[in-house]
Amino acid sequence: MLLVACLAGEVSAASCLPPPRPFVPSDSQAARDYVDLIRSDFEIYMRDIQSYFRCLEVERARAFEEAREVSQDYGRFLELMDE
């Protein structure tokens, strides 16, 4: 069961991948030739970056909770060492 929990945490963290930045050609003619594609790439990026931010927030909350639990575990460990 512990292994499953660890793997789930790893999958959660690994799934927060930032989207690739849109490419903008330095050549103005190429930019005009591909204006629709470039515009679409930017729109997709803006949508995907919002998903990325949400993923990071979920991961942050998960990691914070894990750190709280580990802190409690450490406190119990220290109490055992005092016995």
C-alpha positions as MATLAB code, in Angstrom:
seq = 'MLLVACLAGEVSAASCLPPPRPFVPSDSQAARDYVDLIRSDFEIYMRDIQSYFRCLEVERARAFEEAREVSQDYGRFLELMDE';
ca = [
       0.000    0.000    0.000;
       2.834    2.392    0.831;
       4.392    1.755   -2.576;
       1.128    2.649   -4.294;
       0.927    5.914   -2.340;
       4.516    6.773   -3.249;
       3.971    6.005   -6.916;
       0.781    8.068   -6.980;
       2.725   11.021   -5.573;
       5.428   10.624   -8.166;
       2.914   10.453  -10.987;
       1.228   13.588   -9.674;
       4.485   15.535   -9.580;
       5.654   14.164  -12.912;
       2.413   15.116  -14.641;
       3.024   18.841  -14.020;
       4.939   19.474  -17.198;
       5.065   23.009  -18.547;
       3.824   23.464  -22.087;
       6.371   24.292  -24.760;
       6.747   27.947  -25.628;
       5.239   28.912  -28.965;
       7.749   29.492  -31.735;
       7.733   32.872  -33.435;
       9.850   33.125  -36.565;
      12.199   36.091  -36.758;
      11.358   36.496  -40.434;
       8.277   38.720  -40.789;
       7.247   37.044  -44.049;
       7.303   33.615  -42.418;
       5.256   35.036  -39.531;
       2.683   36.346  -42.007;
       2.675   33.057  -43.920;
       1.959   31.071  -40.744;
      -0.096   33.641  -38.821;
      -3.006   31.264  -38.191;
      -0.749   28.458  -36.984;
       1.262   30.791  -34.741;
      -1.904   32.341  -33.303;
      -3.247   28.862  -32.605;
       0.016   27.866  -30.899;
      -0.271   30.895  -28.590;
      -3.896   30.131  -27.759;
      -3.019   26.517  -26.972;
      -0.104   27.685  -24.830;
      -2.331   30.052  -22.830;
      -4.844   27.265  -22.227;
      -2.154   24.747  -21.286;
      -0.238   27.104  -18.987;
      -3.415   27.563  -16.945;
      -3.677   23.772  -16.571;
      -0.016   23.698  -15.586;
      -0.579   26.328  -12.886;
      -3.521   24.324  -11.515;
      -1.394   21.181  -11.479;
       1.357   22.981   -9.565;
      -1.164   24.180   -6.984;
      -2.475   20.642   -6.478;
       1.079   19.324   -6.163;
       1.982   22.099   -3.719;
      -1.012   21.209   -1.518;
      -0.109   17.509   -1.654;
       3.534   18.172   -0.768;
       2.544   20.502    2.078;
       0.264   17.820    3.547;
       3.005   15.215    3.161;
       5.491   17.479    4.936;
       3.016   17.969    7.788;
       2.582   14.202    8.121;
       6.333   13.600    8.017;
       6.813   16.238   10.708;
       4.307   14.417   12.902;
       6.054   11.100   12.191;
       9.349   12.658   13.224;
       7.811   13.936   16.449;
       6.576   10.426   17.263;
      10.023    9.034   16.442;
      11.677   11.518   18.812;
       9.218   10.561   21.540;
      10.158    6.899   21.061;
      13.825    7.767   21.421;
      13.129    9.512   24.744;
      11.588    6.361   26.258;
];
